Amino acid sequence: MNAMSALTGLLYAALIAYLGGWFSGYWNGNFSLLLFVLTLVTLGYWTAERFYFQPARRRQAQIAAEAWEKEQRWRGAEATAAAREVVAEPHLRQPWWLDWTAGLFPVILIVFLLRSFLFEPFKIPSGSMVPTLLIGDLILVNKFHYGVRLPVINKKIISNHDVARGDVVVFRYPLNPSVDYIKRAVGLPGDEIRYLNQKLYVNGKQVETQAQGDFFDDDPGSMRIRPLFTEKLGVVEHKILVDPQPRGPLSPIAQFPYSQNCTYTLEGVTCKVPEGHYFMMGDNRDNSQDSRFWGFVPDENIVGKAFVVWMNFGNPKRIGSIQ
């Protein structure tokens, strides 16, 4: 028992060290992998408790209770059921290292299943999707909308809906898959996407926009009034921020797969989306690092479809569906 207590203490110390280094910025954490490991570890403790430790404690409690009853009979004293339970209780008590592991298994399993296959919460960290999503928005992502994927490795095993033009999608950043990004799907496999002189073209046709006045962008990196437009991608009508005057020529921030499919000019960029990939853009067009700069998102990087803002503690009025 002392060995199990020491082992559990070491496991908790490793967990605290991992979380501390993650939140301190020493390394990038992988919550999906962490939750998977916690599920396996607590399952091991729960199985051992169910089939070994708990029966062993019951046997010890029964032996102690029988020895006590024998002593009571020898003394000629009464052995009541309540007194027997008092004698047995210390032997039945679950040690801390099982309470904090096997006892947590059902909760961790439920969280793991919900987060892996149904819904996953995210917090918006940047202003790249303003005005659709603001910094501090807490959103839910539908994990099964595009199909069921295995946890950790993200391999699709059951297909569902295809990514549609205009969807707000969470995906693993192609240049660093340990980081999740959220953008709008603009280009589908086989599409030709052009972003020239602040105008978006899909398969040679300019995407229609309508001016909606001004929008105060309170992103700490911006803090200024920006022109607001509505844009229609497929059947999805949504709002975007874009300055009519370009800030300068676009250029890639790194070499990316299928970079030969993109041509950069002083006017902007033209890309042919390869099969099994998508072209993603932020709604804050002048303040978004997206496919214009780092290329295409492969289908295996897709996490899910963002569908609702469930809370923003700085602005509860933000609660609602995502367009």
C-alpha positions as CSV (number, residue, x, y, z in Angstrom):
1,M,0.0,0.0,0.0
2,N,2.9,2.4,0.8
3,A,4.3,1.7,-2.7
4,M,1.0,2.5,-4.3
5,S,0.7,5.7,-2.3
6,A,4.2,6.8,-3.3
7,L,3.5,5.9,-7.0
8,T,0.3,8.0,-7.0
9,G,2.2,10.9,-5.4
10,L,4.8,10.7,-8.2
11,L,2.1,10.7,-10.8
12,Y,0.4,13.7,-9.3
13,A,3.8,15.5,-9.1
14,A,4.4,14.8,-12.8
15,L,0.9,16.1,-13.7
16,I,1.5,19.3,-11.7
17,A,4.9,19.8,-13.3
18,Y,3.4,19.2,-16.8
19,L,0.6,21.7,-16.2
20,G,3.0,24.2,-14.6
21,G,5.4,24.1,-17.5
22,W,2.5,24.4,-20.0
23,F,0.9,27.4,-18.4
24,S,4.2,29.0,-17.8
25,G,5.0,28.8,-21.5
26,Y,8.0,26.4,-21.2
27,W,6.3,24.0,-23.7
28,N,3.1,23.6,-25.6
29,G,0.6,21.3,-23.9
30,N,-1.6,18.8,-25.6
31,F,-4.9,18.6,-23.7
32,S,-6.3,15.8,-25.8
33,L,-3.3,13.6,-25.1
34,L,-3.3,14.6,-21.4
35,L,-7.0,13.7,-21.1
36,F,-6.5,10.4,-22.9
37,V,-3.6,9.5,-20.5
38,L,-5.6,10.5,-17.5
39,T,-8.5,8.3,-18.7
40,L,-6.2,5.3,-19.1
41,V,-4.4,5.8,-15.7
42,T,-7.6,6.3,-13.7
43,L,-9.2,3.3,-15.6
44,G,-6.2,1.2,-14.4
45,Y,-6.8,2.3,-10.8
46,W,-10.6,1.8,-11.1
47,T,-10.1,-1.7,-12.4
48,A,-7.6,-2.6,-9.6
49,E,-10.0,-1.1,-7.0
50,R,-13.0,-2.9,-8.4
51,F,-11.5,-6.4,-8.7
52,Y,-8.6,-6.4,-6.2
53,F,-8.4,-3.7,-3.6
54,Q,-12.1,-3.5,-2.7
55,P,-12.5,-7.3,-2.3
56,A,-9.3,-7.4,-0.2
57,R,-10.6,-4.7,2.1
58,R,-13.9,-6.5,2.5
59,R,-12.1,-9.7,3.4
60,Q,-10.0,-7.8,6.0
61,A,-13.1,-6.1,7.4
62,Q,-14.9,-9.5,7.7
63,I,-11.9,-11.1,9.5
64,A,-11.7,-8.1,11.9
65,A,-15.5,-8.2,12.6
66,E,-15.4,-12.0,13.2
67,A,-12.4,-11.7,15.5
68,W,-14.2,-9.0,17.4
69,E,-17.4,-11.0,17.7
70,K,-15.4,-14.0,19.0
71,E,-13.8,-11.8,21.6
72,Q,-17.2,-10.4,22.6
73,R,-18.7,-13.9,23.0
74,W,-15.6,-14.9,25.1
75,R,-16.3,-11.9,27.4
76,G,-20.0,-12.6,27.5
77,A,-20.7,-9.2,26.0
78,E,-23.4,-8.4,23.4
79,A,-22.2,-8.0,19.7
80,T,-24.7,-5.7,18.0
81,A,-24.8,-5.1,14.2
82,A,-24.0,-1.4,14.7
83,A,-21.0,-2.2,16.7
84,R,-19.8,-4.7,14.1
85,E,-20.1,-1.9,11.4
86,V,-17.9,0.4,13.6
87,V,-15.2,-2.3,13.8
88,A,-15.3,-3.0,10.1
89,E,-15.4,0.6,8.8
90,P,-11.7,1.4,9.2
91,H,-10.8,-1.6,7.0
92,L,-13.4,-0.7,4.3
93,R,-12.2,2.9,4.1
94,Q,-10.7,3.7,0.7
95,P,-7.2,5.2,0.9
96,W,-6.5,8.6,-0.5
97,W,-4.6,7.3,-3.5
98,L,-7.6,5.4,-4.7
99,D,-10.1,8.1,-3.9
100,W,-8.1,10.6,-6.0
101,T,-7.7,8.2,-9.0
102,A,-10.3,5.4,-9.2
103,G,-12.9,7.8,-7.7
104,L,-12.3,10.3,-10.5
105,F,-12.4,7.8,-13.4
106,P,-16.2,8.1,-14.2
107,V,-16.0,12.0,-14.3
108,I,-12.8,11.9,-16.5
109,L,-14.3,9.3,-18.8
110,I,-17.4,11.4,-19.4
111,V,-15.4,14.5,-20.1
112,F,-13.1,12.6,-22.4
113,L,-16.0,11.1,-24.4
114,L,-17.9,14.4,-24.6
115,R,-14.8,16.4,-25.6
116,S,-13.5,13.9,-28.1
117,F,-16.7,13.0,-29.9
118,L,-19.4,15.6,-29.3
119,F,-18.5,19.1,-28.2
120,E,-15.3,20.9,-27.3
121,P,-15.0,24.4,-25.7
122,F,-12.6,27.0,-26.9
123,K,-11.7,30.6,-25.9
124,I,-11.0,33.1,-28.6
125,P,-7.5,34.5,-28.0
126,S,-7.1,37.0,-30.8
127,G,-9.0,39.4,-33.0
128,S,-8.6,37.6,-36.3
129,M,-12.3,36.7,-36.5
130,V,-13.7,40.1,-35.5
131,P,-16.5,41.1,-35.8
132,T,-17.9,37.5,-35.9
133,L,-15.9,36.5,-32.8
134,L,-14.4,38.8,-30.2
135,I,-11.5,38.3,-27.9
136,G,-12.8,36.5,-24.8
137,D,-15.7,34.7,-26.5
138,L,-16.2,31.2,-25.1
139,I,-17.4,29.0,-27.9
140,L,-18.5,25.4,-28.5
141,V,-17.3,23.4,-31.4
142,N,-19.3,20.5,-32.9
143,K,-16.8,17.6,-33.1
144,F,-19.1,15.2,-35.0
145,H,-20.4,17.6,-37.7
146,Y,-17.6,16.7,-40.1
147,G,-17.4,13.1,-38.9
148,V,-16.1,11.0,-36.0
149,R,-12.4,11.1,-35.4
150,L,-10.2,9.1,-33.1
151,P,-8.9,11.1,-30.1
152,V,-5.3,12.3,-30.1
153,I,-4.4,11.2,-33.7
154,N,-7.5,12.9,-35.1
155,K,-8.0,10.2,-37.8
156,K,-11.5,10.2,-39.3
157,I,-13.3,6.9,-39.0
158,I,-16.9,7.9,-39.8
159,S,-17.7,10.6,-42.3
160,N,-20.6,13.1,-41.9
161,H,-21.0,16.5,-43.5
162,D,-18.3,18.0,-45.7
163,V,-16.8,21.4,-44.9
164,A,-19.0,24.0,-46.5
165,R,-18.0,27.3,-47.8
166,G,-18.7,29.9,-45.1
167,D,-18.3,27.5,-42.2
168,V,-16.4,28.8,-39.1
169,V,-13.9,26.0,-38.6
170,V,-11.5,25.0,-35.8
171,F,-8.4,23.2,-37.1
172,R,-4.9,22.3,-36.2
173,Y,-2.5,25.0,-37.4
174,P,-0.6,23.4,-40.3
175,L,2.8,24.9,-39.3
176,N,2.3,23.8,-35.6
177,P,-0.4,21.1,-35.2
178,S,-0.3,21.5,-31.4
179,V,-2.0,24.9,-31.8
180,D,-5.7,25.2,-32.7
181,Y,-6.8,28.0,-35.1
182,I,-10.2,29.2,-36.0
183,K,-11.0,30.7,-39.4
184,R,-13.7,30.8,-42.0
185,A,-13.7,28.2,-44.8
186,V,-13.4,30.2,-48.0
187,G,-12.0,27.8,-50.5
188,L,-12.9,24.1,-51.0
189,P,-10.9,21.4,-52.8
190,G,-10.5,22.3,-56.5
191,D,-11.5,26.0,-56.0
192,E,-9.4,28.9,-57.3
193,I,-9.2,31.6,-54.7
194,R,-8.0,35.1,-55.5
195,Y,-7.5,37.9,-53.0
196,L,-6.6,40.9,-55.1
197,N,-6.8,44.6,-54.1
198,Q,-8.8,43.7,-50.9
199,K,-11.4,41.9,-53.0
200,L,-12.2,38.1,-52.7
201,Y,-12.8,36.0,-55.8
202,V,-14.0,32.4,-55.8
203,N,-13.6,30.5,-59.1
204,G,-13.4,33.8,-61.0
205,K,-16.4,35.4,-59.5
206,Q,-16.1,38.3,-57.0
207,V,-17.8,37.6,-53.7
208,E,-20.5,40.2,-53.2
209,T,-20.2,42.6,-50.2
210,Q,-22.2,45.5,-48.9
211,A,-21.0,48.4,-46.8
212,Q,-22.5,48.5,-43.3
213,G,-20.9,51.7,-42.0
214,D,-18.1,51.7,-39.4
215,F,-17.1,49.3,-36.6
216,F,-14.9,50.2,-33.6
217,D,-12.2,47.5,-33.4
218,D,-11.2,47.5,-29.7
219,D,-8.6,44.8,-30.2
220,P,-5.5,46.1,-28.2
221,G,-3.5,45.7,-31.4
222,S,-5.8,47.9,-33.4
223,M,-8.1,50.2,-31.4
224,R,-9.5,52.1,-34.3
225,I,-12.6,52.5,-36.4
226,R,-12.7,50.1,-39.3
227,P,-15.0,49.8,-42.4
228,L,-17.7,47.1,-41.8
229,F,-19.1,45.0,-44.6
230,T,-21.4,42.0,-45.1
231,E,-20.1,39.2,-47.3
232,K,-22.0,36.2,-48.7
233,L,-20.1,33.0,-49.1
234,G,-22.4,30.3,-50.5
235,V,-25.6,30.5,-48.4
236,V,-23.8,32.1,-45.4
237,E,-24.0,35.9,-45.0
238,H,-21.7,37.3,-42.4
239,K,-19.8,40.4,-41.4
240,I,-16.2,41.3,-42.2
241,L,-13.7,44.1,-41.6
242,V,-11.6,45.2,-44.5
243,D,-9.9,48.4,-45.4
244,P,-10.5,49.5,-49.0
245,Q,-6.9,50.5,-49.3
246,P,-4.4,47.6,-49.1
247,R,-1.6,47.8,-46.5
248,G,1.0,46.3,-48.8
249,P,1.8,43.2,-50.9
250,L,1.0,39.8,-49.4
251,S,3.9,37.3,-48.9
252,P,4.1,33.9,-47.3
253,I,5.6,33.6,-43.8
254,A,7.0,30.2,-44.5
255,Q,7.3,27.5,-47.2
256,F,4.2,25.3,-47.1
257,P,3.0,22.2,-48.9
258,Y,1.5,22.9,-52.4
259,S,3.0,26.4,-52.3
260,Q,3.5,26.0,-56.1
261,N,-0.3,26.3,-56.3
262,C,-0.1,30.0,-55.2
263,T,1.1,33.0,-57.1
264,Y,1.9,36.2,-55.2
265,T,1.8,39.6,-56.9
266,L,1.7,43.3,-55.9
267,E,-2.1,43.0,-56.1
268,G,-2.4,40.0,-53.8
269,V,-2.5,36.2,-54.1
270,T,-4.1,33.6,-56.3
271,C,-4.3,30.0,-55.1
272,K,-5.6,26.7,-56.5
273,V,-6.9,24.6,-53.6
274,P,-5.5,21.0,-53.8
275,E,-7.7,18.0,-53.2
276,G,-8.3,17.2,-49.5
277,H,-7.4,20.7,-48.4
278,Y,-9.2,24.0,-47.6
279,F,-8.4,27.7,-47.9
280,M,-9.1,29.5,-44.6
281,M,-9.4,33.3,-44.0
282,G,-10.2,35.4,-40.9
283,D,-13.2,37.8,-41.0
284,N,-10.8,40.6,-39.8
285,R,-9.1,40.6,-43.2
286,D,-6.3,43.1,-42.4
287,N,-5.5,41.5,-39.0
288,S,-5.5,37.8,-39.7
289,Q,-2.7,35.3,-40.3
290,D,-4.4,32.8,-42.5
291,S,-4.1,30.7,-45.7
292,R,-3.0,33.8,-47.6
293,F,0.2,33.6,-45.6
294,W,0.8,30.0,-44.5
295,G,-1.1,27.9,-47.1
296,F,-3.8,25.2,-47.1
297,V,-5.4,23.3,-44.3
298,P,-5.5,19.5,-44.8
299,D,-8.7,17.6,-44.0
300,E,-6.9,15.6,-41.3
301,N,-6.3,18.8,-39.4
302,I,-10.0,19.7,-39.1
303,V,-11.3,19.6,-35.5
304,G,-14.9,20.7,-35.8
305,K,-17.4,23.4,-36.6
306,A,-17.9,26.4,-34.3
307,F,-21.6,26.9,-33.8
308,V,-22.3,29.0,-30.6
309,V,-20.9,31.6,-28.3
310,W,-22.0,30.3,-24.9
311,M,-20.4,33.1,-22.8
312,N,-18.3,36.2,-22.8
313,F,-17.8,37.3,-19.2
314,G,-16.9,40.8,-20.3
315,N,-20.0,41.1,-22.5
316,P,-22.8,38.5,-21.8
317,K,-24.8,39.9,-24.8
318,R,-22.4,38.1,-27.0
319,I,-24.2,34.8,-26.3
320,G,-25.8,33.3,-29.4
321,S,-25.2,31.3,-32.6
322,I,-22.3,31.8,-34.9
323,Q,-22.9,32.9,-38.5
